[in-house]
Amino acid sequence: MEIKADLHYHPSFFTNCQHPRLSEKRAPTLDEIVRLASKRGIDVLAITSCSNYSARDNRWKDYFGKDEPFHNYSRGNKNILFVRGQEFKTDKLDVNVLFAEGTISPEGSTSQKSKFDFYCTLDAAKNAGDNVVVLVQNYPFGLTRSDCGSKINPRILEKLYESGKIDGIEAYNSMDPIMVSSTRNIPGIAVSDGHSLNDLGWAYTKFVIPLTEGYQNPELTMEQIKDRIRTNNFDTFKRSLPMSSKLAYTLKLSEAIIRAKFSSFKI
């Protein structure tokens, strides 16, 4: 059974992920997300919240009504497995925790307001449960954003992977198509990092699992995906977002930068 997964997606009903350039007139409904995911062949979607110095994010529980890191959603003949993602902004690279369970509470502080300590975040994510930790190497339009993550020596990334601190990196992000893996020795998934409905599934990671494990047992499906990420047993589909989307984002970003310069000088 072939599973296509977009493992980094920010729907606008998780409002703490909003950025001025990415806002929508209204939040898409779950039915709309499921219809588009089905049309684009996406079977698994990580609903990713952003934790900006807020260790416990309850939006998943508020929306789905439970703490389990997955939710099997069906409407008619359309089915999608939602999994919980939690993205932490740190002083080095963003940390995306997939299938996030437990209370992830990074300790330590940094000199940069609203950013966690990178190494404390990795430890907290692993100590909270059987979480898959993936590093986000940069931000979309990182050359123009003031808060983009710094780079880390590829050898340090390899040591983090070898020691089990991380499980992979985002080797491709459809918002920033020039992004590539820093090392060939670490599993590199492909994601959309979408912030609007149309962004869903523009890049994804493809897994193959036995047919008998399908949606009859979503928890087992989730465990199989974890295993395949950690063992680098998957394929990726890479596609950049449409130029129209990028242009719209760039215009909104430029407007935000201009507004910031005339107010607090910060984005």
LUMLO-452682 format. One record per residue: residue in three letters; x, y, z of N, C-alpha, C in turn. Coordinates in pm, whole numbers, plus 50000, padded with zeros to 5 digits. Atoms other than C-alpha are relative to their C-alpha. Layout:
N
ALAXYZXYZXYZ
...
END
This chain:
267
MET500854988050000500005000050000500885012550000
GLU499234987750013501405033749895499345011350080
ILE500484989049917501035062350143500755012849963
LYS499404987050029501635098550041499725009450117
ALA500134992049879502275121650334500645013849984
ASP499484986349988502655159350363500195002450149
LEU499705000249857504375161550699500375013650058
HIS499804986549945504515199250746498995009349934
TYR501064991750057501315218650689499345008050111
HIS500574990949901499945248850876498635005149954
PRO501324994550036496175252650828499725012650081
SER500174987049935494965287350916499134999650123
PHE500755000349876492685275151193500934997850120
PHE498994999749896495905269951390500635013949994
THR499704986050026496155307551416501385004350048
ASN498684995749956499485308651599501064997949893
CYS499065002050110501105298451270499875011049895
GLN500254990050103499825328751083501155009949988
HIS499074989350031502145353350920499235009449907
PRO500804990850082500795385150752499914996249853
ARG500025002850143501735372650406499184987549968
LEU500605013050022499945339350456498554999350046
SER501355000249947496555349450590498994997149890
GLU501085002950092493325337750428498765007750044
LYS501234993149965489915353950416499224992150105
ARG500635008449898488595324550616500784986950010
ALA499315012749980489935292350758499294988949923
PRO500635011350069489335261150545499424990350102
THR500605010249914487075234850698500744986849982
LEU499385013150013488245199450761499504993049875
ASP500545006350121485915187750482500715005249875
GLU499294994250115487605211750238501434994649992
ILE498645005449998491045199650346500004985649951
VAL500075014150039490005163250306499714998649851
ARG500325000750144488505169549960501225003149915
LEU498834996450079491645186849833501114989750017
ALA498985010349978493955161249994499694987649917
SER500405011650080491965133449826500265002549852
LYS499784996650140492155151349492501474999449964
ARG498564999850025495925154749523500704987250044
GLY499445012949966496415119449650500734999550133
ILE499344999749870497545128850003499204991550098
ASP500655009149905496755101650258500245003950145
VAL499624996249864498525115350567500415014650000
LEU499704985749995498705151950668500355003850143
ALA499594995449867500635166350962499465014150023
ILE500534987049961498625194651118501005005950099
THR498834995149926501515215551246499725013550064
SER500134987449927501245242051515501385005650024
CYS498724993349974503965267251594500075003650148
SER499834997049858505255269651949501075010650014
ASN499084988949985506815303751990500105003650149
TYR499804998749856508015301352350498734997050079
SER501175005249929504805283552452500134984949999
ALA499615014149999505815248852561498824990649978
ARG501155008850013502325234052573498985006549908
ASP500934994750097500165239752269498774990949997
ASN501215008149988496575227852317499095000749878
ARG500894998450114495235236151972499564986649941
TRP500385013250052495315199751860498844994450082
LYS501065005449915493215188752160498725008249988
ASP501184991450014490905218752125499244996949872
TYR500665002050130490215210451761499514985849981
PHE500365014050024490165172351758499414993150123
GLY500655005349881489035166852116500734988750069
LYS499255010749934491785142652221501485003149993
ASP498574997849993495455140952307500804990949909
GLU499275009250086496385111552084500565007449879
PRO499344992450107498825122951812499524996549859
PHE500535002950132496615111051526498485000650004
HIS501464999550010493045114551404499614995149861
ASN500445005750128491485092951133498665006549962
TYR501164992050038488975114650945499424994749869
SER500665005550118486455100850696498745007849968
ARG501254994150049483735116650485499664992949870
GLY500365007650118482015093450241501124990449964
ASN498905008750044484685075850036501355006950011
LYS498754992649983487325101650129500514997950142
ASN499405003149871489705093650411501395006250009
ILE498664994649979492755110750558500404997750145
LEU499475001649865494935104050858500745012850037
PHE499344988149948495775136251042500964995750111
VAL499065002549891498885134751260500455013450056
ARG499664987649930500025160351511501465003849978
GLY498654994750012503045182051440500145012350086
GLN499744988249917504635208451661501365005649963
GLU498774993750048507225232551528500495010250103
PHE499404991149901509575250251770501025009149933
LYS499024990250049511455281851680501145000350102
THR498865000149908514955279051827501055010149953
ASP498944990450030518125299651829500904995349886
LYS499175004950109519675277651557499134995849881
LEU500905004650105517245257551343498634997250060
ASP501315004049952513525251851371499964984950017
VAL500145014249970512615218051517498544996249979
ASN501355004750029509555200251375499834986250063
VAL500245012549930508235172951606498764993549940
LEU501105007050066506065147851418499424989250091
PHE500725009649916503445124951577500175004050146
ALA499614994649870503985147351879499074995350111
GLU500755004449884502885132352207500705004750125
GLY499444995349875503385142452565500155015150002
THR499774985649984504125177052698501455003049971
ILE498634996650040507185190752521500345013450063
SER499684987949924508715215952760501505002550000
PRO498564997050003512155228252654500405009050116
GLU499474991649893514195242252941501115008749942
GLY498934991150047516815269052917499415012149929
SER500454987850065516565303452766501075004849904
THR499054994550095518195322752486499945015250007
SER499974985450002519135358752427498995005649900
GLN500954995650101516635359852141498584997550050
LYS501365001149949513105366452258499174990949911
SER500945009150065510495340152165500684988449928
LYS499325011650059513095314052069500514990850110
PHE499535010049906513935281752249501484997049976
ASP498655005250018517395267852307499944987449915
PHE500055010950098518095243652021500194986350065
TYR499695013149944519665215152218499004996050109
CYS501025003049899517165217752505498714995449934
THR501215004050071514345214952252500114985849949
LEU499805013750046515805183252101499834990150115
ASP500115008949884516105167452446498554999050046
ALA501385000049952512585177752546499094992049907
ALA500835007150097511085163752226500174984950013
LYS499745014449986512745129852273499534994750135
ASN500405004549866511985128152646498494999250016
ALA501464999449986508265135052591499304987549950
GLY500645011950054507565103052400500714995149875
ASP499415005750122508205083452081499765009549883
ASN500194989650100508395114951871501064999249891
VAL499064998950111510005118751530500435014649989
VAL499474986450000512255149451531500675002749866
VAL499474996250131512945166051195500425014550005
LEU499514986349999515035197351150499575007549874
VAL500344991150111513805225950933501235008549975
GLN498694993850023516965238950769499935015149979
ASN500104985750025515665273350680498535003649993
TYR501374995350016512545294050632499755003249853
PRO500304994850133510725302250311500465014649990
PHE499504986550022512275333650168501005004050109
GLY499094997849889515015330150430500965011649978
LEU499054989250025517245355850258499445013550036
THR500584986949972514775383550331499365000850138
ARG500644999749870513425373350671501035001850110
SER499064996949894515055386350984500124988850102
ASP499985010349896514245355351192500374986249947
CYS499685013150057515545327950962501054992950083
GLY499105007949918517415299651130501435000549949
SER498595000450039521185298351131500354985949954
LYS499565012950049523075270250965500854992950106
ILE499175008149911524785241851151500904991449913
ASN499055008250074527865223351035499404986249973
PRO500585013150034526755191750848500514988650088
ARG499485010649915529045170551066499284999850135
ILE500764999549875527195182551376498634993749981
LEU501305006250029523905172651212500144984849997
GLU499795014450005525345138151144500174994150139
LYS499835004949862526375134351508498674999950074
LEU501324999749937522895144651621499154988249952
TYR500755011250054521415118251391500544986750054
GLU499395012449952523875091151495499704997550147
SER500295001349857523135097851862498514998850030
GLY501445001349980519375096251808499305012650043
LYS500634987349960518745132851887499015004949894
ILE500924996550109517145138151545499794987649914
ASP500335011350087515495114551298500115003349853
GLY499904996150140515825134650978500005015149986
ILE500064985850032515785168350809499005002049887
GLU500814996550116513535186050563500955003049885
ALA499084998450112515565180950248499385008449889
TYR500674992050102512945198050033498745006050059
ASN501154992549951510345224150114499445007949881
SER500544994150123507985235749838499925015250005
MET499974985449990508055271449973501385005449965
ASP498634995750027511815272749917500694989049921
PRO499555011350079512745249849627501504998449987
ILE498565001650009516475256749645500564992850123
MET499555006849880516625239849984500374985649968
VAL499565013850021518605207449973500604994850130
SER499435006249881519905182950229501475004050017
SER498614996649972523165192650398500904987849999
THR499205012149996524285156550413499194988549944
ARG500685011550058523485124050236499784989050104
ASN500085010649900523725103950558498775001150090
ILE501184997849915520535117650718498754999249913
PRO501245000450077516995109250598499475014149973
GLY500514986850037515555139050410498624999049938
ILE501375000650050511795142150368499675012349917
ALA500504988650077509865165150133498655004150058
VAL501224994649939507095187650269499555012449924
SER500494987750063504905216250154500295012350086
ASP499954988649908505205238350466498925010249963
GLY501074991150046501925252350334499295007150112
HIS500764992049904499995279650513498615003549948
SER501344997550053496915280950291499494987149937
LEU500615012350050494515255350147500674995249872
ASN499445003950129496025255749798501434994750010
ASP498625004549985499515248949933500104985150032
LEU499995013849950498535214450061500544990249895
GLY499555011050084500485185549911500865003649881
TRP499164996550115502725204949671501334992650002
ALA498875009249989505595183849801499604989950107
TYR500395010149903505265151149988501024988750002
THR499155011749983506985119750109499154987549981
LYS500775012050035505885085649981500574987850071
PHE499625012149928505955054250194499234988149943
VAL500685012350039505115018450107499914991150122
ILE500225008849885503564997050382499114988549956
PRO500855011250037501854963050371498525003949996
LEU501414996450021498244965350251499174997550125
THR500825003649883496894948450565500125010050114
GLU499814990349892498214977050778499295013249974
GLY500604987550040496225004250599499235007550105
TYR500764991749908493565025750758499184992050100
GLN500695007949899492094996550949500665001850136
ASN499264997949875494745004151210500895012349984
PRO499224987850022495845040651188501205001450092
GLU498864999149908498075037651494501184991749949
LEU498955008350056500005009351330500585006649875
THR499524992650117500205029551007500985010950042
MET499144989449950501695058251206501354994450045
GLU498755006149955504275035051363500864995649882
GLN499265004250119505235021551021500655012049931
ILE499424988050059505775056950890501195004850083
LYS498874996349913507965065151191501234991549966
ASP498895009250028510075034351120500655003049865
ARG499464997750134510455042750751500755013249991
ILE499234987649995511555078350825501374997350063
ARG498765002349926514165066551074500984991249924
THR499135009050077515495039850836500225004849857
ASN499814994050133515425062850531499404991349889
ASN500665009050093512985039750354498765006849942
PHE501104992550059510865063350143500485006949874
ASP499704991850117510685083849825499415013950022
THR500524986449987510065121049785499515005349865
PHE500524993250119508015141449539500225014950024
LYS499584986249980509415176449495499385009049893
ARG500594990550093507495204949343499885013550070
SER500074986649944507735242249401498575005249990
LEU501324993850005504645262549478499845008349872
PRO500224992050121503015280849184500565014150017
MET499444986649995504595314149097498985010150052
SER501034990849953501265331349165499945000250152
SER500015000749854501325319049526501235007050057
LYS498774993849950504935329749574499955015249985
LEU500104985750021504235363949425499085006450103
ALA500934994749900501255368949655500665000550137
TYR499325000349871503345358649956501065010950008
THR498944990050001506205381349854499445014050017
LEU500634986849988503905411449817499535002550143
LYS500464998449862502365405250159501175001350095
LEU498814999049917505805400150308500605013949990
SER499464986550019507025433050159499185010250076
GLU500894990949926503995450750304500274999150149
ALA499745002049858504715435450645501325006450041
ILE498704994149969508355446450631499925015150007
ILE500164985350001507405482150542499275004750124
ARG500754996349879504845483450822500884998850124
ALA499155002149883507385469551068501045011050013
LYS498964989649995510015495350976499465013250051
PHE500604987449953507575523251052499364998550136
SER500585001849866506505508151382501084995450097
SER499075005149900508635485451598501334995749940
PHE498805004250069511305477751337500244985050010
LYS499895014449990510595440651383498854993649924
ILE501075007850065508635414551190499444990350101
END
